[in-house]
Amino acid sequence: MSVQIPKAYFPFLKELKENNHKDWMDAHKSAYKNLENDFKTFCKATVDELNTFDQIARVKVFRINRDVRFSKNKMPYKTTRSAIFSREGVHRRGSYYFQIAPGASFVGGGFFKPEPVDLLRIRQEFEFDSEPIREILSEAKFKKAYGGFNTESQVKTAPKGFSKEDANIDLIRNKNFFVRHAFTDEEVLADDFQERLVAHFKLLLPFFDYMTEILTTDLNGESIL
């Protein structure tokens, strides 16, 4: 039987958004701790489901406290809850991610802000041969769930060392290689949300395996591990 997101978390997050200050949180600390424990239980149970088709090293539930030291936004708390599931070993790249919040829930995965050496390697591979990644992105179930890469973060023309006339510039311009699928509030709070979430995660596996192949080899296909 699947584990559920605590239904009371959405009303709590809505109230927090309207009362984002320490006094309110202190007054509702007991309720928050109970909700957060249930959310962590959901995440731990999701690890077990992921491990039926992948190997997960750890799950990180992100803190609700915001780091406001260098931010103009001084609100002390996030009004979303999220977690990331990291795959085990250097020979398994990519991470599964999901976020819940009223009107802003989604599942996603991929390579967000990759290290410069990884970013260059991915771009070089797509410049050399884009057919495998385009096949993955256009696979019917994957495309229906995720569409393509999130393109909110791209260089304006072409990265240094690449031609803006390249046939694969639509891929090369990306700074991130991340896909996402939005869930409605009703879907998140439904009894079968964990099944839906895991099903969407499972669709990412061919993408992760291919990107792992890229990031663990050089352009000649030789292992760098």
Secondary structure, DSSP 8 states (H G I E B T S, - for coil): ------TTHHHHHHHHHHS-SHHHHHHTHHHHHHHHHHHHHHHHHHHHHHTTTS-EEEEEE--SB---TT-S---SB-S-EEEEEEESSTTS--EEEEEE-TT-EEEEEEESS--HHHHHHHHHHHHH--HHHHHHHHSHHHHHHH-S---SSB-SS--TTS-TT-TTHHHHTBS-EEEEEEE-HHHHHSTTHHHHHHHHHHHTHHHHHHHHHHHTB-TTS-B--
